[in-house]
């Protein structure tokens, strides 16, 4: 049985507002076992995750980007 790789997803335009799609996407990705990284220069963190000012600031490899 092979172990599933955790996919790392950067969410550009992430938002702390629950009515925004980017917020719901962050929640859903985390719920399904993905490493979701919020990217938005306006916020220091979202849902307890460090929020990066730009994708270039993320030091780890990114598998997918969502906008």
PABA-498384 format. One record per residue (C-alpha): x, y, z. Coordinates in steps of 0.001 Angstrom, whole numbers. Layout:
REM PABA-498384
@px=X | py=Y | pz=Z
...
//
This chain:
REM PABA-498384
@px=0 | py=0 | pz=0
@px=1559 | py=3322 | pz=-1055
@px=1501 | py=6402 | pz=1119
@px=-314 | py=9406 | pz=-356
@px=1820 | py=12530 | pz=-851
@px=479 | py=15658 | pz=818
@px=-29 | py=18253 | pz=-1904
@px=1031 | py=21816 | pz=-1107
@px=-1320 | py=24448 | pz=-2506
@px=-704 | py=28206 | pz=-2505
@px=-3925 | py=30234 | pz=-2396
@px=-3358 | py=33620 | pz=-4032
@px=-5673 | py=36310 | pz=-2713
@px=-6497 | py=34330 | pz=421
@px=-8999 | py=36037 | pz=2694
@px=-9952 | py=35863 | pz=6386
@px=-13581 | py=36590 | pz=5426
@px=-15688 | py=33392 | pz=5644
@px=-18010 | py=34529 | pz=2823
@px=-15117 | py=34599 | pz=291
@px=-14312 | py=31636 | pz=-1943
@px=-10599 | py=31861 | pz=-1064
@px=-11428 | py=31350 | pz=2625
@px=-13684 | py=28373 | pz=1887
@px=-11024 | py=26905 | pz=-437
@px=-8411 | py=27138 | pz=2328
@px=-10749 | py=25363 | pz=4762
@px=-11685 | py=22658 | pz=2255
@px=-8102 | py=21935 | pz=1197
@px=-7020 | py=21586 | pz=4827
@px=-9993 | py=19359 | pz=5602
@px=-8977 | py=17053 | pz=2748
@px=-5402 | py=16744 | pz=4008
@px=-3609 | py=19239 | pz=1775
@px=-1024 | py=21757 | pz=2951
@px=-2757 | py=25047 | pz=2101
@px=-652 | py=28212 | pz=2209
@px=-2444 | py=31582 | pz=2105
@px=-874 | py=34363 | pz=21
@px=-2045 | py=37948 | pz=518
@px=135 | py=40899 | pz=1581
@px=-2739 | py=42451 | pz=3556
@px=-2841 | py=39799 | pz=6311
@px=-208 | py=38283 | pz=8646
@px=-2166 | py=35029 | pz=9054
@px=-5397 | py=33325 | pz=8043
@px=-6937 | py=30389 | pz=9904
@px=-3787 | py=30126 | pz=12003
@px=-1528 | py=29772 | pz=8939
@px=1214 | py=32284 | pz=8152
@px=19 | py=34389 | pz=5238
@px=2784 | py=35275 | pz=2774
@px=2997 | py=38573 | pz=920
@px=3868 | py=36847 | pz=-2362
@px=4364 | py=33366 | pz=-3729
@px=8088 | py=34140 | pz=-4029
@px=8261 | py=34392 | pz=-211
@px=7275 | py=30734 | pz=259
@px=10415 | py=28681 | pz=889
@px=8914 | py=25225 | pz=344
@px=7998 | py=23638 | pz=-3001
@px=4456 | py=24372 | pz=-4230
@px=2520 | py=21708 | pz=-6146
@px=-475 | py=23794 | pz=-7176
@px=-1586 | py=27421 | pz=-7155
@px=-5213 | py=28496 | pz=-6916
@px=-6528 | py=32010 | pz=-7428
//
